[in-house]
Amino acid sequence: MKTRAQIAEHVRAYRRRQLAVGNREVTLNLPCDAVALLDEIKDRHGLRNRSQALLQLIEDKGATAQQVT
C-alpha cells in the first residue's frame, strides 16, 4: 500500500506532466443536470472523462461561432 507521501508525489508528477503538455487544472461547481449532460456526451462519444466532454462542447461551440461570423 502506498504511503501518503508516495501518493502526493504521484499527484505532483501527474500535474507536472499535464503542465508540460499545456494543460491547466480547473475546478468547477456545476448543477447535477450539467454533470449529467457531460456524462451523456462522454458516453455517447466514447470519451475517457468529463474534461474531454467539456472540451468537446467548447470546441463545438467555437466551430458554430466561427460559421456564424
C-alpha positions in Angstrom: 0.0 0.0 0.0 1.3 3.4 -0.9 2.1 6.0 1.8 0.6 9.5 1.8 3.9 10.8 0.6 4.1 8.4 -2.3 0.5 9.3 -3.3 1.3 13.1 -3.0 4.4 12.7 -5.2 2.4 10.7 -7.8 -0.2 13.5 -7.9 2.5 16.2 -8.2 4.2 14.3 -11.1 0.8 14.0 -12.9 0.2 17.7 -12.5 3.8 18.5 -13.8 3.1 16.2 -16.9 -0.1 18.0 -17.5 1.5 21.4 -17.3 4.3 20.3 -19.6 1.8 19.4 -22.4 0.0 22.8 -22.0 -3.0 21.6 -19.8 -4.3 23.5 -16.8 -6.4 22.3 -14.0 -9.8 24.0 -13.4 -12.3 23.2 -10.6 -15.9 23.7 -11.4 -19.1 23.6 -9.4 -21.9 22.6 -11.7 -25.6 21.7 -11.2 -26.4 18.0 -11.3 -28.1 18.4 -14.7 -25.0 19.9 -16.2 -22.9 17.0 -14.9 -25.4 14.5 -16.3 -25.1 16.2 -19.7 -21.3 15.9 -19.6 -21.7 12.2 -18.7 -24.1 11.7 -21.5 -21.7 13.3 -24.0 -18.8 11.3 -22.6 -20.7 8.0 -23.0 -22.1 8.9 -26.5 -18.7 9.9 -27.9 -16.7 7.2 -26.0 -14.6 9.8 -24.2 -12.5 8.9 -21.2 -13.6 11.6 -18.8 -15.8 14.7 -18.3 -12.9 17.0 -19.1 -12.9 15.6 -22.7 -16.7 16.0 -22.8 -16.5 19.7 -21.7 -13.7 20.3 -24.3 -15.9 18.7 -27.0 -18.7 21.2 -26.1 -16.3 24.1 -26.1 -14.9 23.1 -29.5 -18.3 22.6 -31.0 -19.5 26.0 -29.7 -16.3 27.6 -31.1 -16.9 26.0 -34.5 -20.5 27.1 -34.6 -19.5 30.7 -33.6 -16.9 30.8 -36.5 -19.5 29.6 -39.0 -21.9 32.4 -38.0 -19.3 35.2 -38.2 
